[in-house]
Amino acid sequence: MAAFDVVVLGGGTAGVHVATEVAGGGKTVALVEAGLIGGESAYLACLPSNSLLLSAGRGESWEDAVARRAEVTGGLDDSAAAQRLSRAGVQVIRGTGRITAPGTVEVTRAQDAPVPAAAGGTASRASSTTTLTYSDLVIATGCEPVAPPIEGLSDIPAWTTAQSLSSPDLPRRLIVLGGGPAGCELTQMYASFGSQVTLVEAEPRLLPGEPAFAGEILAVALRRAGADIRLGSRATKAERTADGLTLALEDGTRIDAARLLLASGRRPRLGGLGLDVLGLEVTPGMALPTTTRCEVAGTGGQGVRVWAAGDVTGTTHTHASRYQADVVAANILGRHREADYSAIPRCVFTTPSVFAVGAIPGGAGVTTGAGDGDDPGADHGPGNGGRTRRMLRIARPPSAEAAAEAAAAEGTAEASPVAQGGSGPRLVTARARLGDTARGYLGQDDLGRLELYADAGTGVLAGAVAVGPDAASWMSEVTLAIRARIPVAVLADVVHAFPTYGEALQTALRELAGTGDSPARADQQEKRTGTLSELDIETPEDDAIEQRQEVIADEAVASPRREVPFDVNEADAAEQERAVGFDDDDYR
Ligand SMILES: Cc1cc2nc3c(=O)[nH]c(=O)nc-3n(C[C@H](O)[C@H](O)[C@H](O)COP(=O)(O)OP(=O)(O)OC[C@H]3O[C@@H](n4cnc5c(N)ncnc54)[C@H](O)[C@@H]3O)c2cc1C
């Protein structure tokens, strides 16, 4: 038995960060890791994936790209990461942890793993389990892929994303199942290196969790890269063949490939952790419910504190894991801190890339985590309070935006910006196209676009989605604006450098603030629509995009120049926030 102030279960991004911080704050800490110290992001997800995408962009050969990936991921050797933790004062214990009582974790050690010094031993084979006690437990066990219900799946050559990102093989023909962020990135990456890729997505569009335009533009880009994109297609049956496999879709189509890559869903890794001992009932797919302090809801009154950080709480990004880890560490060290989920970026690192942050029309949105703090029963976690939030694949009701777009397609569109209904804050949308900026013109970029969503009640930005080259870089000011609740009026007065994509942001902000210059935009829109019609791609998605672009052009022509509702130069920020008073009717 070894006693620690803090036991961290899981040594990925979140676990390593919490452990290092609390050890630095003077706590005794044990970190239990069943696999690689550093977790998915460093070895099997973000870094290898982005490394390969960048290699593809530089035109490297597959062999060179794999060599670079091996360099970036340290050849899947985590000894340097383990040493860093040891130097920080963290006791690293390799094995699988399970909670056996409030205050106690039992670790089944990996073969040949040393017994922790605090347990009084160094001989590795003395016993296969170690018991640890704690005052604070941090659950940071990440998430795991979920196999879709496809008959015959276990008999065919299939990859998880982690397997694909650590394999030296470049399949000649590959099926990617799932059109979420990982599916899109891997489709583009393999297609760029010469694989014949078919992406199969059950929903009618890519990136189903984001506004339709993002997935539509991405579908065009992936098709340009040579991929075959099958939307609204559900896979039903897989069979092994001499060359690999055949996948049958519900419409009767059969696709042959050497391999199937599963990128169709993940769920928090909670099985076998012994959470019932803490009085928690979890069902597969459920995220750990947390308070804004990242304490696991419903675990109070047991004489110990239980915290959670990372994908296990329903977040799906490395930066979110690190953010929650900071919050957990601060609270363990006695510095009250609450997480605010209003502006956590969501990125897809394709070309063009997709950047989204905050609430979207008709979406679950992301509320500001205004403090519930000490109420252990409350659930103000990252998924908008969703105790049963599923990862990545969230069934979304038809959005108000979709209805507005359907109306637009029928020629009944309202002038932009458009106010949308639905639950949560009422959002006003402004749009801009990167092709209308000098940067877009110079780069001959006709695929980029952005939408900004302002809260009609408060006049501050609630969310944004952009598609374009390196969108995360030039959209990060929106993240700040949402988090700091900077009034749209102030943002519209910010000067953006010429020639940059930031100028598209400026156009949309000015439109939201009622200072946009619509006639000039209309001229440019007309020009860009002409350019787009020259694209040599004929797909239903292209038609949809073209229709939407014409609608935007019409809107821009029809949009009357609005009265400036407030004086940007004279009012201070607080005054403006009070005075903006977005009114739905202003935009009709
Ligand atoms: C293909 C792909 C690409 C991605 N790209 C990006 C990107 O570009 N940017 C981005 O921000 N995010 C990206 N992500 C998401 C990102 O990888 C995750 O959000 C991040 O790794 C989560 O960190 P974590 O600490 O919560 O979990 P993990 O890193 O998964 O760590 C959890 C650790 O817990 C260990 N563990 C589990 N159970 C036990 C147990 N019982 N005992 C001991 N140890 C245990 C596991 O072995 C694991 O190492 C990507 C994900 C995928 C799948």
The ligand as an SDF file (V2000), in Angstrom:
LIG
                    3D

 53 58  0  0  0  0  0  0  0  0999 V2000
   -7.2650   10.9040  -35.2110 C   0  0  0  0  0  0  0  0  0  0  0  0
   -7.3680   11.9650  -34.1700 C   0  0  0  0  0  0  0  0  0  0  0  0
   -6.8220   13.2240  -34.4140 C   0  0  0  0  0  0  0  0  0  0  0  0
   -6.9190   14.2210  -33.4520 C   0  0  0  0  0  0  0  0  0  0  0  0
   -6.3980   15.4440  -33.7450 N   0  0  0  0  0  0  0  0  0  0  0  0
   -6.5120   16.4490  -32.8380 C   0  0  0  0  0  0  0  0  0  0  0  0
   -5.9560   17.7390  -33.1130 C   0  0  0  0  0  0  0  0  0  0  0  0
   -5.3700   17.9840  -34.1760 O   0  0  0  0  0  0  0  0  0  0  0  0
   -6.0960   18.7030  -32.1740 N   0  0  0  0  0  0  0  0  0  0  0  0
   -6.7280   18.4720  -30.9780 C   0  0  0  0  0  0  0  0  0  0  0  0
   -6.8310   19.3980  -30.1580 O   0  0  0  0  0  0  0  0  0  0  0  0
   -7.2540   17.2450  -30.6990 N   0  0  0  0  0  0  0  0  0  0  0  0
   -7.1540   16.2370  -31.5810 C   0  0  0  0  0  0  0  0  0  0  0  0
   -7.6440   14.9970  -31.2670 N   0  0  0  0  0  0  0  0  0  0  0  0
   -8.2290   14.7640  -29.9270 C   0  0  0  0  0  0  0  0  0  0  0  0
   -7.1240   14.5590  -28.8740 C   0  0  0  0  0  0  0  0  0  0  0  0
   -6.2780   13.5020  -29.2740 O   0  0  0  0  0  0  0  0  0  0  0  0
   -7.7510   14.2430  -27.5180 C   0  0  0  0  0  0  0  0  0  0  0  0
   -8.6680   15.2570  -27.1940 O   0  0  0  0  0  0  0  0  0  0  0  0
   -6.7070   14.1610  -26.4130 C   0  0  0  0  0  0  0  0  0  0  0  0
   -5.7400   13.1930  -26.7090 O   0  0  0  0  0  0  0  0  0  0  0  0
   -7.4000   13.8020  -25.0850 C   0  0  0  0  0  0  0  0  0  0  0  0
   -6.4560   13.7050  -24.0560 O   0  0  0  0  0  0  0  0  0  0  0  0
   -6.8360   12.9200  -22.7280 P   0  0  0  0  0  0  0  0  0  0  0  0
   -5.7380   13.1580  -21.7520 O   0  0  0  0  0  0  0  0  0  0  0  0
   -8.2090   13.2190  -22.3110 O   0  0  0  0  0  0  0  0  0  0  0  0
   -6.8650   11.3800  -23.1610 O   0  0  0  0  0  0  0  0  0  0  0  0
   -5.7100   10.4220  -23.7060 P   0  0  0  0  0  0  0  0  0  0  0  0
   -4.6160   11.1490  -24.3590 O   0  0  0  0  0  0  0  0  0  0  0  0
   -6.4060    9.3610  -24.4980 O   0  0  0  0  0  0  0  0  0  0  0  0
   -5.1100    9.7790  -22.3910 O   0  0  0  0  0  0  0  0  0  0  0  0
   -5.8160    8.8670  -21.6040 C   0  0  0  0  0  0  0  0  0  0  0  0
   -4.8260    7.8500  -21.0870 C   0  0  0  0  0  0  0  0  0  0  0  0
   -5.4420    7.0660  -20.0710 O   0  0  0  0  0  0  0  0  0  0  0  0
   -4.8980    5.7650  -20.1320 C   0  0  0  0  0  0  0  0  0  0  0  0
   -5.8340    4.8880  -19.4220 N   0  0  0  0  0  0  0  0  0  0  0  0
   -7.1160    4.5930  -19.7520 C   0  0  0  0  0  0  0  0  0  0  0  0
   -7.6870    3.8110  -18.8110 N   0  0  0  0  0  0  0  0  0  0  0  0
   -6.7270    3.6040  -17.8710 C   0  0  0  0  0  0  0  0  0  0  0  0
   -6.6980    2.9090  -16.6490 C   0  0  0  0  0  0  0  0  0  0  0  0
   -7.7680    2.2460  -16.1950 N   0  0  0  0  0  0  0  0  0  0  0  0
   -5.5620    2.9050  -15.9430 N   0  0  0  0  0  0  0  0  0  0  0  0
   -4.4590    3.5660  -16.3800 C   0  0  0  0  0  0  0  0  0  0  0  0
   -4.4350    4.2650  -17.5200 N   0  0  0  0  0  0  0  0  0  0  0  0
   -5.5590    4.2920  -18.2510 C   0  0  0  0  0  0  0  0  0  0  0  0
   -4.7810    5.4830  -21.6210 C   0  0  0  0  0  0  0  0  0  0  0  0
   -3.8190    4.4870  -21.8500 O   0  0  0  0  0  0  0  0  0  0  0  0
   -4.3850    6.8490  -22.1600 C   0  0  0  0  0  0  0  0  0  0  0  0
   -2.9850    6.9750  -22.3480 O   0  0  0  0  0  0  0  0  0  0  0  0
   -7.5710   13.9680  -32.2110 C   0  0  0  0  0  0  0  0  0  0  0  0
   -8.1090   12.7040  -31.9570 C   0  0  0  0  0  0  0  0  0  0  0  0
   -8.0150   11.7100  -32.9170 C   0  0  0  0  0  0  0  0  0  0  0  0
   -8.6080   10.3640  -32.6180 C   0  0  0  0  0  0  0  0  0  0  0  0
  1  2  1  0
  2  3  1  0
  2 52  2  0
  3  4  2  0
  4  5  1  0
  4 50  1  0
  5  6  2  0
  6  7  1  0
  6 13  1  0
  7  8  2  0
  7  9  1  0
  9 10  1  0
 10 11  2  0
 10 12  1  0
 12 13  2  0
 13 14  1  0
 14 15  1  0
 14 50  1  0
 15 16  1  0
 16 17  1  0
 16 18  1  0
 18 19  1  0
 18 20  1  0
 20 21  1  0
 20 22  1  0
 22 23  1  0
 23 24  1  0
 24 25  2  0
 24 26  1  0
 24 27  1  0
 27 28  1  0
 28 29  2  0
 28 30  1  0
 28 31  1  0
 31 32  1  0
 32 33  1  0
 33 34  1  0
 33 48  1  0
 34 35  1  0
 35 36  1  0
 35 46  1  0
 36 37  1  0
 36 45  1  0
 37 38  2  0
 38 39  1  0
 39 40  1  0
 39 45  2  0
 40 41  1  0
 40 42  2  0
 42 43  1  0
 43 44  2  0
 44 45  1  0
 46 47  1  0
 46 48  1  0
 48 49  1  0
 50 51  2  0
 51 52  1  0
 52 53  1  0
M  END
$$$$
